[in-house]
Amino acid sequence: MPESATEPIATFCGNCNCGCPQLFVDLEAPDDKRVRVTDDFGQQVQMSEEQFRDLVAQAKAGTLDKLTASLD
């Protein structure tokens, strides 16, 4: 994973200035808190790189597709 504590790796939405959710990686954080996802309300979720890899794998496998289908 790339090293970044202050610059986001990804921004989700990005079509406005509302403080869109962002993904950060902080290699100086403890192993279980290296990946950080912030939301537009100032909250954050921290997880390990292993947990994030599992999340990405499940998303790629379609596990999360049913969640987005209900939003259409």
All heavy atoms as a GROMACS GRO file, in nm:
protein
  546
    1MET      N    1   0.082  -0.117   0.000
    1MET     CA    2   0.000   0.000   0.000
    1MET      C    3   0.088   0.124   0.000
    1MET      O    4   0.191   0.126   0.064
    1MET     CB    5  -0.085   0.000   0.126
    1MET     CG    6  -0.231  -0.009   0.096
    1MET     SD    7  -0.331  -0.009   0.242
    1MET     CE    8  -0.441  -0.133   0.183
    2PRO      N    9   0.046   0.229  -0.067
    2PRO     CA   10   0.126   0.351  -0.070
    2PRO      C   11   0.133   0.419   0.066
    2PRO      O   12   0.044   0.402   0.149
    2PRO     CB   13   0.054   0.440  -0.170
    2PRO     CG   14  -0.069   0.371  -0.211
    2PRO     CD   15  -0.073   0.238  -0.148
    3GLU      N   16   0.237   0.495   0.084
    3GLU     CA   17   0.254   0.568   0.209
    3GLU      C   18   0.187   0.703   0.198
    3GLU      O   19   0.213   0.779   0.106
    3GLU     CB   20   0.403   0.586   0.238
    3GLU     CG   21   0.433   0.659   0.364
    3GLU     CD   22   0.581   0.670   0.389
    3GLU    OE1   23   0.659   0.599   0.326
    3GLU    OE2   24   0.617   0.753   0.472
    4SER      N   25   0.097   0.735   0.290
    4SER     CA   26   0.033   0.865   0.290
    4SER      C   27  -0.036   0.888   0.423
    4SER      O   28  -0.126   0.814   0.458
    4SER     CB   29  -0.069   0.876   0.177
    4SER     OG   30  -0.138   0.999   0.186
    5ALA      N   31   0.006   0.988   0.495
    5ALA     CA   32  -0.061   1.019   0.620
    5ALA      C   33  -0.152   1.140   0.604
    5ALA      O   34  -0.252   1.152   0.670
    5ALA     CB   35   0.042   1.045   0.728
    6THR      N   36  -0.116   1.231   0.513
    6THR     CA   37  -0.192   1.354   0.501
    6THR      C   38  -0.266   1.367   0.368
    6THR      O   39  -0.365   1.437   0.360
    6THR     CB   40  -0.101   1.477   0.518
    6THR    OG1   41   0.004   1.471   0.421
    6THR    CG2   42  -0.040   1.480   0.657
    7GLU      N   43  -0.220   1.302   0.265
    7GLU     CA   44  -0.286   1.308   0.135
    7GLU      C   45  -0.375   1.186   0.117
    7GLU      O   46  -0.331   1.074   0.141
    7GLU     CB   47  -0.182   1.313   0.021
    7GLU     CG   48  -0.102   1.441   0.018
    7GLU     CD   49  -0.185   1.564  -0.009
    7GLU    OE1   50  -0.273   1.559  -0.097
    7GLU    OE2   51  -0.165   1.665   0.060
    8PRO      N   52  -0.498   1.207   0.074
    8PRO     CA   53  -0.587   1.091   0.055
    8PRO      C   54  -0.541   1.002  -0.060
    8PRO      O   55  -0.490   1.050  -0.160
    8PRO     CB   56  -0.722   1.154   0.025
    8PRO     CG   57  -0.691   1.290  -0.025
    8PRO     CD   58  -0.562   1.332   0.040
    9ILE      N   59  -0.560   0.872  -0.043
    9ILE     CA   60  -0.532   0.775  -0.148
    9ILE      C   61  -0.649   0.775  -0.247
    9ILE      O   62  -0.632   0.759  -0.365
    9ILE     CB   63  -0.516   0.633  -0.088
    9ILE    CG1   64  -0.402   0.631   0.014
    9ILE    CG2   65  -0.496   0.528  -0.196
    9ILE    CD1   66  -0.267   0.668  -0.041
   10ALA      N   67  -0.771   0.794  -0.194
   10ALA     CA   68  -0.891   0.798  -0.277
   10ALA      C   69  -0.994   0.889  -0.211
   10ALA      O   70  -0.999   0.900  -0.089
   10ALA     CB   71  -0.950   0.658  -0.294
   11THR      N   72  -1.074   0.954  -0.296
   11THR     CA   73  -1.186   1.035  -0.249
   11THR      C   74  -1.312   0.977  -0.312
   11THR      O   75  -1.316   0.951  -0.432
   11THR     CB   76  -1.169   1.182  -0.291
   11THR    OG1   77  -1.049   1.232  -0.230
   11THR    CG2   78  -1.286   1.267  -0.246
   12PHE      N   79  -1.414   0.954  -0.230
   12PHE     CA   80  -1.537   0.893  -0.276
   12PHE      C   81  -1.642   1.002  -0.292
   12PHE      O   82  -1.682   1.065  -0.196
   12PHE     CB   83  -1.582   0.785  -0.177
   12PHE     CG   84  -1.472   0.687  -0.147
   12PHE    CD1   85  -1.402   0.693  -0.029
   12PHE    CD2   86  -1.435   0.592  -0.241
   12PHE    CE1   87  -1.299   0.604  -0.002
   12PHE    CE2   88  -1.333   0.502  -0.216
   12PHE     CZ   89  -1.264   0.509  -0.095
   13CYS      N   90  -1.683   1.024  -0.411
   13CYS     CA   91  -1.775   1.129  -0.454
   13CYS      C   92  -1.688   1.230  -0.528
   13CYS      O   93  -1.669   1.216  -0.646
   13CYS     CB   94  -1.853   1.193  -0.340
   13CYS     SG   95  -1.957   1.331  -0.392
   14GLY      N   96  -1.636   1.328  -0.458
   14GLY     CA   97  -1.546   1.424  -0.521
   14GLY      C   98  -1.612   1.521  -0.616
   14GLY      O   99  -1.545   1.597  -0.684
   15ASN      N  100  -1.745   1.519  -0.626
   15ASN     CA  101  -1.816   1.608  -0.718
   15ASN      C  102  -1.864   1.735  -0.650
   15ASN      O  103  -1.946   1.807  -0.706
   15ASN     CB  104  -1.935   1.533  -0.780
   15ASN     CG  105  -1.889   1.416  -0.863
   15ASN    OD1  106  -1.785   1.420  -0.927
   15ASN    ND2  107  -1.966   1.309  -0.860
   16CYS      N  108  -1.818   1.759  -0.530
   16CYS     CA  109  -1.864   1.875  -0.456
   16CYS      C  110  -1.758   1.914  -0.353
   16CYS      O  111  -1.655   1.852  -0.344
   16CYS     CB  112  -1.997   1.844  -0.387
   16CYS     SG  113  -1.985   1.705  -0.272
   17ASN      N  114  -1.788   2.012  -0.275
   17ASN     CA  115  -1.699   2.054  -0.167
   17ASN      C  116  -1.763   2.025  -0.032
   17ASN      O  117  -1.756   2.104   0.061
   17ASN     CB  118  -1.666   2.203  -0.179
   17ASN     CG  119  -1.576   2.231  -0.296
   17ASN    OD1  120  -1.490   2.150  -0.330
   17ASN    ND2  121  -1.594   2.345  -0.358
   18CYS      N  122  -1.828   1.910  -0.020
   18CYS     CA  123  -1.902   1.878   0.102
   18CYS      C  124  -1.820   1.801   0.204
   18CYS      O  125  -1.871   1.760   0.306
   18CYS     CB  126  -2.028   1.798   0.067
   18CYS     SG  127  -1.993   1.637  -0.005
   19GLY      N  128  -1.694   1.780   0.178
   19GLY     CA  129  -1.613   1.700   0.268
   19GLY      C  130  -1.633   1.553   0.244
   19GLY      O  131  -1.664   1.478   0.335
   20CYS      N  132  -1.621   1.511   0.121
   20CYS     CA  133  -1.647   1.374   0.080
   20CYS      C  134  -1.563   1.273   0.159
   20CYS      O  135  -1.453   1.304   0.203
   20CYS     CB  136  -1.616   1.357  -0.068
   20CYS     SG  137  -1.713   1.467  -0.173
   21PRO      N  138  -1.613   1.150   0.174
   21PRO     CA  139  -1.534   1.045   0.239
   21PRO      C  140  -1.401   1.024   0.167
   21PRO      O  141  -1.394   1.033   0.044
   21PRO     CB  142  -1.624   0.922   0.227
   21PRO     CG  143  -1.761   0.976   0.215
   21PRO     CD  144  -1.746   1.103   0.137
   22GLN      N  145  -1.297   0.996   0.245
   22GLN     CA  146  -1.164   0.976   0.189
   22GLN      C  147  -1.094   0.859   0.255
   22GLN      O  148  -1.122   0.824   0.370
   22GLN     CB  149  -1.079   1.102   0.206
   22GLN     CG  150  -1.132   1.220   0.127
   22GLN     CD  151  -1.043   1.341   0.141
   22GLN    OE1  152  -1.011   1.383   0.252
   22GLN    NE2  153  -1.004   1.398   0.029
   23LEU      N  154  -0.999   0.801   0.182
   23LEU     CA  155  -0.919   0.688   0.228
   23LEU      C  156  -0.774   0.734   0.246
   23LEU      O  157  -0.718   0.796   0.155
   23LEU     CB  158  -0.925   0.575   0.126
   23LEU     CG  159  -0.832   0.456   0.147
   23LEU    CD1  160  -0.876   0.377   0.270
   23LEU    CD2  161  -0.830   0.368   0.025
   24PHE      N  162  -0.718   0.705   0.362
   24PHE     CA  163  -0.580   0.739   0.393
   24PHE      C  164  -0.505   0.615   0.439
   24PHE      O  165  -0.567   0.522   0.494
   24PHE     CB  166  -0.574   0.842   0.508
   24PHE     CG  167  -0.635   0.974   0.477
   24PHE    CD1  168  -0.772   0.993   0.496
   24PHE    CD2  169  -0.559   1.079   0.431
   24PHE    CE1  170  -0.830   1.116   0.470
   24PHE    CE2  171  -0.616   1.202   0.404
   24PHE     CZ  172  -0.752   1.220   0.423
   25VAL      N  173  -0.373   0.614   0.423
   25VAL     CA  174  -0.286   0.511   0.478
   25VAL      C  175  -0.178   0.582   0.558
   25VAL      O  176  -0.114   0.674   0.507
   25VAL     CB  177  -0.223   0.423   0.368
   25VAL    CG1  178  -0.125   0.325   0.428
   25VAL    CG2  179  -0.330   0.352   0.290
   26ASP      N  180  -0.159   0.541   0.681
   26ASP     CA  181  -0.059   0.601   0.767
   26ASP      C  182   0.035   0.492   0.819
   26ASP      O  183  -0.001   0.417   0.909
   26ASP     CB  184  -0.126   0.673   0.883
   26ASP     CG  185  -0.028   0.747   0.973
   26ASP    OD1  186   0.095   0.738   0.950
   26ASP    OD2  187  -0.074   0.813   1.068
   27LEU      N  188   0.152   0.482   0.760
   27LEU     CA  189   0.247   0.378   0.798
   27LEU      C  190   0.308   0.399   0.936
   27LEU      O  191   0.370   0.309   0.991
   27LEU     CB  192   0.356   0.366   0.692
   27LEU     CG  193   0.308   0.318   0.555
   27LEU    CD1  194   0.424   0.311   0.457
   27LEU    CD2  195   0.240   0.183   0.566
   28GLU      N  196   0.288   0.517   0.994
   28GLU     CA  197   0.339   0.543   1.128
   28GLU      C  198   0.237   0.504   1.236
   28GLU      O  199   0.269   0.502   1.353
   28GLU     CB  200   0.380   0.689   1.141
   28GLU     CG  201   0.499   0.723   1.053
   28GLU     CD  202   0.544   0.867   1.068
   28GLU    OE1  203   0.504   0.933   1.166
   28GLU    OE2  204   0.620   0.912   0.983
   29ALA      N  205   0.115   0.474   1.196
   29ALA     CA  206   0.011   0.433   1.291
   29ALA      C  207   0.034   0.288   1.332
   29ALA      O  208   0.104   0.213   1.262
   29ALA     CB  209  -0.126   0.447   1.226
   30PRO      N  210  -0.024   0.245   1.444
   30PRO     CA  211  -0.014   0.104   1.482
   30PRO      C  212  -0.070   0.015   1.369
   30PRO      O  213  -0.158   0.058   1.294
   30PRO     CB  214  -0.102   0.094   1.607
   30PRO     CG  215  -0.112   0.234   1.659
   30PRO     CD  216  -0.101   0.324   1.540
   31ASP      N  217  -0.018  -0.107   1.360
   31ASP     CA  218  -0.058  -0.198   1.251
   31ASP      C  219  -0.209  -0.213   1.236
   31ASP      O  220  -0.260  -0.221   1.126
   31ASP     CB  221   0.003  -0.337   1.272
   31ASP     CG  222   0.153  -0.338   1.248
   31ASP    OD1  223   0.206  -0.240   1.193
   31ASP    OD2  224   0.216  -0.439   1.285
   32ASP      N  225  -0.281  -0.215   1.349
   32ASP     CA  226  -0.425  -0.238   1.342
   32ASP      C  227  -0.505  -0.112   1.309
   32ASP      O  228  -0.628  -0.116   1.303
   32ASP     CB  229  -0.476  -0.300   1.471
   32ASP     CG  230  -0.456  -0.212   1.592
   32ASP    OD1  231  -0.368  -0.123   1.591
   32ASP    OD2  232  -0.530  -0.230   1.691
   33LYS      N  233  -0.435   0.001   1.285
   33LYS     CA  234  -0.503   0.127   1.256
   33LYS      C  235  -0.441   0.201   1.138
   33LYS      O  236  -0.456   0.322   1.125
   33LYS     CB  237  -0.500   0.217   1.380
   33LYS     CG  238  -0.576   0.160   1.496
   33LYS     CD  239  -0.571   0.252   1.615
   33LYS     CE  240  -0.649   0.191   1.731
   33LYS     NZ  241  -0.652   0.278   1.846
   34ARG      N  242  -0.372   0.129   1.051
   34ARG     CA  243  -0.300   0.195   0.941
   34ARG      C  244  -0.390   0.255   0.834
   34ARG      O  245  -0.359   0.356   0.775
   34ARG     CB  246  -0.205   0.096   0.875
   34ARG     CG  247  -0.086   0.067   0.960
   34ARG     CD  248   0.040   0.076   0.882
   34ARG     NE  249   0.150   0.078   0.975
   34ARG     CZ  250   0.242  -0.014   0.981
   34ARG    NH1  251   0.240  -0.115   0.899
   34ARG    NH2  252   0.338  -0.004   1.070
   35VAL      N  253  -0.502   0.189   0.808
   35VAL     CA  254  -0.592   0.236   0.703
   35VAL      C  255  -0.704   0.315   0.772
   35VAL      O  256  -0.764   0.268   0.867
   35VAL     CB  257  -0.652   0.118   0.623
   35VAL    CG1  258  -0.749   0.168   0.517
   35VAL    CG2  259  -0.539   0.037   0.559
   36ARG      N  260  -0.728   0.436   0.721
   36ARG     CA  261  -0.828   0.524   0.782
   36ARG      C  262  -0.924   0.572   0.674
   36ARG      O  263  -0.883   0.620   0.570
   36ARG     CB  264  -0.758   0.642   0.848
   36ARG     CG  265  -0.851   0.740   0.915
   36ARG     CD  266  -0.775   0.843   0.999
   36ARG     NE  267  -0.650   0.889   0.942
   36ARG     CZ  268  -0.634   1.005   0.878
   36ARG    NH1  269  -0.734   1.087   0.861
   36ARG    NH2  270  -0.516   1.038   0.830
   37VAL      N  271  -1.053   0.558   0.702
   37VAL     CA  272  -1.157   0.610   0.613
   37VAL      C  273  -1.231   0.717   0.691
   37VAL      O  274  -1.281   0.692   0.801
   37VAL     CB  275  -1.255   0.499   0.569
   37VAL    CG1  276  -1.362   0.556   0.478
   37VAL    CG2  277  -1.180   0.386   0.499
   38THR      N  278  -1.235   0.838   0.635
   38THR     CA  279  -1.306   0.947   0.699
   38THR      C  280  -1.438   0.971   0.625
   38THR      O  281  -1.450   0.940   0.506
   38THR     CB  282  -1.224   1.077   0.695
   38THR    OG1  283  -1.201   1.114   0.560
   38THR    CG2  284  -1.091   1.059   0.767
   39ASP      N  285  -1.536   1.024   0.697
   39ASP     CA  286  -1.662   1.059   0.630
   39ASP      C  287  -1.679   1.211   0.629
   39ASP      O  288  -1.594   1.285   0.680
   39ASP     CB  289  -1.781   0.988   0.693
   39ASP     CG  290  -1.815   1.036   0.834
   39ASP    OD1  291  -1.760   1.140   0.878
   39ASP    OD2  292  -1.895   0.970   0.900
   40ASP      N  293  -1.789   1.256   0.573
   40ASP     CA  294  -1.811   1.400   0.560
   40ASP      C  295  -1.868   1.462   0.687
   40ASP      O  296  -1.903   1.579   0.689
   40ASP     CB  297  -1.898   1.432   0.439
   40ASP     CG  298  -2.023   1.348   0.431
   40ASP    OD1  299  -2.034   1.248   0.502
   40ASP    OD2  300  -2.110   1.382   0.350
   41PHE      N  301  -1.876   1.385   0.795
   41PHE     CA  302  -1.923   1.436   0.924
   41PHE      C  303  -1.811   1.443   1.027
   41PHE      O  304  -1.836   1.466   1.145
   41PHE     CB  305  -2.037   1.348   0.978
   41PHE     CG  306  -2.153   1.340   0.884
   41PHE    CD1  307  -2.176   1.224   0.812
   41PHE    CD2  308  -2.238   1.448   0.864
   41PHE    CE1  309  -2.283   1.213   0.725
   41PHE    CE2  310  -2.345   1.439   0.776
   41PHE     CZ  311  -2.367   1.323   0.707
   42GLY      N  312  -1.687   1.416   0.985
   42GLY     CA  313  -1.573   1.421   1.075
   42GLY      C  314  -1.546   1.292   1.151
   42GLY      O  315  -1.459   1.288   1.237
   43GLN      N  316  -1.619   1.187   1.121
   43GLN     CA  317  -1.596   1.058   1.184
   43GLN      C  318  -1.493   0.979   1.104
   43GLN      O  319  -1.468   1.009   0.988
   43GLN     CB  320  -1.726   0.979   1.193
   43GLN     CG  321  -1.836   1.050   1.269
   43GLN     CD  322  -1.799   1.072   1.415
   43GLN    OE1  323  -1.756   0.980   1.483
   43GLN    NE2  324  -1.814   1.194   1.462
   44GLN      N  325  -1.437   0.876   1.164
   44GLN     CA  326  -1.342   0.792   1.092
   44GLN      C  327  -1.348   0.648   1.139
   44GLN      O  328  -1.391   0.620   1.250
   44GLN     CB  329  -1.199   0.845   1.107
   44GLN     CG  330  -1.143   0.838   1.246
   44GLN     CD  331  -1.002   0.892   1.253
   44GLN    OE1  332  -0.949   0.943   1.156
   44GLN    NE2  333  -0.941   0.883   1.369
   45VAL      N  334  -1.305   0.561   1.051
   45VAL     CA  335  -1.291   0.419   1.080
   45VAL      C  336  -1.146   0.386   1.053
   45VAL      O  337  -1.090   0.426   0.951
   45VAL     CB  338  -1.383   0.333   0.988
   45VAL    CG1  339  -1.354   0.186   1.006
   45VAL    CG2  340  -1.528   0.365   1.014
   46GLN      N  341  -1.083   0.313   1.145
   46GLN     CA  342  -0.945   0.271   1.127
   46GLN      C  343  -0.942   0.119   1.126
   46GLN      O  344  -1.015   0.054   1.200
   46GLN     CB  345  -0.857   0.324   1.240
   46GLN     CG  346  -0.845   0.475   1.237
   46GLN     CD  347  -0.769   0.527   1.356
   46GLN    OE1  348  -0.820   0.526   1.467
   46GLN    NE2  349  -0.647   0.573   1.332
   47MET      N  350  -0.858   0.063   1.039
   47MET     CA  351  -0.846  -0.081   1.028
   47MET      C  352  -0.706  -0.118   0.985
   47MET      O  353  -0.630  -0.034   0.939
   47MET     CB  354  -0.950  -0.136   0.930
   47MET     CG  355  -0.930  -0.092   0.787
   47MET     SD  356  -1.062  -0.143   0.675
   47MET     CE  357  -1.182  -0.015   0.704
   48SER      N  358  -0.675  -0.246   0.997
   48SER     CA  359  -0.544  -0.294   0.953
   48SER      C  360  -0.545  -0.308   0.801
   48SER      O  361  -0.651  -0.311   0.737
   48SER     CB  362  -0.513  -0.429   1.018
   48SER     OG  363  -0.600  -0.529   0.965
   49GLU      N  364  -0.426  -0.318   0.744
   49GLU     CA  365  -0.416  -0.340   0.600
   49GLU      C  366  -0.480  -0.474   0.562
   49GLU      O  367  -0.544  -0.486   0.458
   49GLU     CB  368  -0.269  -0.336   0.555
   49GLU     CG  369  -0.210  -0.196   0.563
   49GLU     CD  370  -0.068  -0.191   0.516
   49GLU    OE1  371  -0.037  -0.246   0.408
   49GLU    OE2  372   0.016  -0.132   0.588
   50GLU      N  373  -0.465  -0.575   0.647
   50GLU     CA  374  -0.526  -0.706   0.622
   50GLU      C  375  -0.678  -0.695   0.617
   50GLU      O  376  -0.743  -0.752   0.528
   50GLU     CB  377  -0.483  -0.805   0.730
   50GLU     CG  378  -0.536  -0.945   0.707
   50GLU     CD  379  -0.488  -1.042   0.813
   50GLU    OE1  380  -0.385  -1.016   0.879
   50GLU    OE2  381  -0.555  -1.145   0.830
   51GLN      N  382  -0.737  -0.622   0.711
   51GLN     CA  383  -0.882  -0.603   0.711
   51GLN      C  384  -0.926  -0.528   0.585
   51GLN      O  385  -1.028  -0.560   0.523
   51GLN     CB  386  -0.926  -0.526   0.835
   51GLN     CG  387  -0.914  -0.605   0.962
   51GLN     CD  388  -0.932  -0.519   1.084
   51GLN    OE1  389  -0.886  -0.406   1.092
   51GLN    NE2  390  -1.002  -0.574   1.184
   52PHE      N  391  -0.849  -0.427   0.545
   52PHE     CA  392  -0.883  -0.352   0.424
   52PHE      C  393  -0.873  -0.441   0.300
   52PHE      O  394  -0.960  -0.435   0.212
   52PHE     CB  395  -0.793  -0.229   0.409
   52PHE     CG  396  -0.828  -0.144   0.291
   52PHE    CD1  397  -0.946  -0.072   0.289
   52PHE    CD2  398  -0.743  -0.138   0.181
   52PHE    CE1  399  -0.979   0.006   0.179
   52PHE    CE2  400  -0.776  -0.061   0.072
   52PHE     CZ  401  -0.894   0.011   0.070
   53ARG      N  402  -0.769  -0.525   0.292
   53ARG     CA  403  -0.756  -0.618   0.179
   53ARG      C  404  -0.878  -0.711   0.172
   53ARG      O  405  -0.929  -0.741   0.064
   53ARG     CB  406  -0.629  -0.701   0.191
   53ARG     CG  407  -0.506  -0.627   0.149
   53ARG     CD  408  -0.384  -0.722   0.142
   53ARG     NE  409  -0.264  -0.644   0.150
   53ARG     CZ  410  -0.194  -0.623   0.261
   53ARG    NH1  411  -0.229  -0.680   0.374
   53ARG    NH2  412  -0.086  -0.549   0.259
   54ASP      N  413  -0.925  -0.758   0.288
   54ASP     CA  414  -1.043  -0.843   0.292
   54ASP      C  415  -1.166  -0.768   0.243
   54ASP      O  416  -1.246  -0.822   0.166
   54ASP     CB  417  -1.065  -0.896   0.434
   54ASP     CG  418  -1.183  -0.992   0.441
   54ASP    OD1  419  -1.182  -1.093   0.367
   54ASP    OD2  420  -1.275  -0.966   0.520
   55LEU      N  421  -1.183  -0.644   0.285
   55LEU     CA  422  -1.295  -0.561   0.238
   55LEU      C  423  -1.293  -0.545   0.087
   55LEU      O  424  -1.394  -0.563   0.019
   55LEU     CB  425  -1.289  -0.424   0.306
   55LEU     CG  426  -1.391  -0.321   0.259
   55LEU    CD1  427  -1.531  -0.360   0.303
   55LEU    CD2  428  -1.356  -0.184   0.314
   56VAL      N  429  -1.176  -0.515   0.032
   56VAL     CA  430  -1.162  -0.500  -0.114
   56VAL      C  431  -1.191  -0.632  -0.184
   56VAL      O  432  -1.263  -0.634  -0.286
   56VAL     CB  433  -1.021  -0.447  -0.150
   56VAL    CG1  434  -0.997  -0.453  -0.299
   56VAL    CG2  435  -1.004  -0.305  -0.098
   57ALA      N  436  -1.140  -0.742  -0.132
   57ALA     CA  437  -1.165  -0.874  -0.194
   57ALA      C  438  -1.313  -0.907  -0.195
   57ALA      O  439  -1.366  -0.956  -0.296
   57ALA     CB  440  -1.086  -0.983  -0.121
   58GLN      N  441  -1.382  -0.879  -0.085
   58GLN     CA  442  -1.526  -0.905  -0.080
   58GLN      C  443  -1.602  -0.816  -0.178
   58GLN      O  444  -1.697  -0.861  -0.242
   58GLN     CB  445  -1.578  -0.887   0.063
   58GLN     CG  446  -1.534  -0.997   0.156
   58GLN     CD  447  -1.604  -0.990   0.289
   58GLN    OE1  448  -1.723  -0.967   0.295
   58GLN    NE2  449  -1.528  -1.010   0.396
   59ALA      N  450  -1.560  -0.691  -0.188
   59ALA     CA  451  -1.625  -0.600  -0.284
   59ALA      C  452  -1.604  -0.650  -0.427
   59ALA      O  453  -1.698  -0.652  -0.507
   59ALA     CB  454  -1.572  -0.459  -0.267
   60LYS      N  455  -1.482  -0.691  -0.459
   60LYS     CA  456  -1.453  -0.743  -0.594
   60LYS      C  457  -1.531  -0.870  -0.624
   60LYS      O  458  -1.570  -0.893  -0.737
   60LYS     CB  459  -1.303  -0.770  -0.609
   60LYS     CG  460  -1.221  -0.645  -0.624
   60LYS     CD  461  -1.074  -0.680  -0.641
   60LYS     CE  462  -0.989  -0.558  -0.662
   60LYS     NZ  463  -0.847  -0.592  -0.682
   61ALA      N  464  -1.555  -0.950  -0.521
   61ALA     CA  465  -1.628  -1.077  -0.539
   61ALA      C  466  -1.779  -1.055  -0.551
   61ALA      O  467  -1.853  -1.149  -0.577
   61ALA     CB  468  -1.597  -1.172  -0.423
   62GLY      N  469  -1.824  -0.932  -0.530
   62GLY     CA  470  -1.966  -0.903  -0.545
   62GLY      C  471  -2.046  -0.910  -0.416
   62GLY      O  472  -2.168  -0.892  -0.417
   63THR      N  473  -1.979  -0.935  -0.304
   63THR     CA  474  -2.049  -0.948  -0.177
   63THR      C  475  -2.129  -0.823  -0.141
   63THR      O  476  -2.235  -0.833  -0.080
   63THR     CB  477  -1.948  -0.979  -0.064
   63THR    OG1  478  -1.873  -1.094  -0.100
   63THR    CG2  479  -2.016  -1.002   0.068
   64LEU      N  480  -2.080  -0.708  -0.178
   64LEU     CA  481  -2.146  -0.583  -0.143
   64LEU      C  482  -2.246  -0.534  -0.248
   64LEU      O  483  -2.315  -0.434  -0.225
   64LEU     CB  484  -2.041  -0.475  -0.117
   64LEU     CG  485  -1.935  -0.509  -0.012
   64LEU    CD1  486  -1.831  -0.400  -0.002
   64LEU    CD2  487  -1.998  -0.538   0.121
   65ASP      N  488  -2.256  -0.605  -0.359
   65ASP     CA  489  -2.345  -0.560  -0.467
   65ASP      C  490  -2.491  -0.549  -0.424
   65ASP      O  491  -2.562  -0.459  -0.467
   65ASP     CB  492  -2.335  -0.654  -0.587
   65ASP     CG  493  -2.202  -0.641  -0.660
   65ASP    OD1  494  -2.126  -0.546  -0.630
   65ASP    OD2  495  -2.175  -0.727  -0.745
   66LYS      N  496  -2.535  -0.639  -0.337
   66LYS     CA  497  -2.675  -0.635  -0.294
   66LYS      C  498  -2.706  -0.507  -0.216
   66LYS      O  499  -2.820  -0.460  -0.216
   66LYS     CB  500  -2.712  -0.758  -0.215
   66LYS     CG  501  -2.634  -0.777  -0.088
   66LYS     CD  502  -2.670  -0.909  -0.022
   66LYS     CE  503  -2.568  -0.939   0.087
   66LYS     NZ  504  -2.566  -1.077   0.121
   67LEU      N  505  -2.607  -0.448  -0.152
   67LEU     CA  506  -2.628  -0.323  -0.080
   67LEU      C  507  -2.654  -0.208  -0.176
   67LEU      O  508  -2.743  -0.127  -0.153
   67LEU     CB  509  -2.507  -0.290   0.007
   67LEU     CG  510  -2.475  -0.386   0.120
   67LEU    CD1  511  -2.346  -0.349   0.186
   67LEU    CD2  512  -2.590  -0.388   0.221
   68THR      N  513  -2.578  -0.202  -0.284
   68THR     CA  514  -2.597  -0.093  -0.378
   68THR      C  515  -2.721  -0.114  -0.464
   68THR      O  516  -2.782  -0.019  -0.509
   68THR     CB  517  -2.473  -0.075  -0.468
   68THR    OG1  518  -2.447  -0.196  -0.538
   68THR    CG2  519  -2.352  -0.035  -0.386
   69ALA      N  520  -2.760  -0.237  -0.486
   69ALA     CA  521  -2.881  -0.265  -0.566
   69ALA      C  522  -3.004  -0.210  -0.498
   69ALA      O  523  -3.097  -0.164  -0.565
   69ALA     CB  524  -2.894  -0.415  -0.590
   70SER      N  525  -3.007  -0.214  -0.366
   70SER     CA  526  -3.124  -0.165  -0.294
   70SER      C  527  -3.133  -0.013  -0.295
   70SER      O  528  -3.235   0.043  -0.259
   70SER     CB  529  -3.123  -0.217  -0.150
   70SER     OG  530  -3.014  -0.160  -0.078
   71LEU      N  531  -3.025   0.054  -0.334
   71LEU     CA  532  -3.023   0.200  -0.338
   71LEU      C  533  -3.074   0.256  -0.470
   71LEU      O  534  -3.101   0.376  -0.480
   71LEU     CB  535  -2.881   0.253  -0.312
   71LEU     CG  536  -2.821   0.214  -0.177
   71LEU    CD1  537  -2.677   0.260  -0.170
   71LEU    CD2  538  -2.901   0.271  -0.062
   72ASP      N  539  -3.087   0.172  -0.571
   72ASP     CA  540  -3.131   0.219  -0.703
   72ASP      C  541  -3.277   0.248  -0.708
   72ASP      O  542  -3.361   0.204  -0.645
   72ASP     CB  543  -3.096   0.114  -0.811
   72ASP     CG  544  -2.946   0.105  -0.830
   72ASP    OD1  545  -2.876   0.203  -0.804
   72ASP    OD2  546  -2.901  -0.004  -0.871
   0.00000   0.00000   0.00000
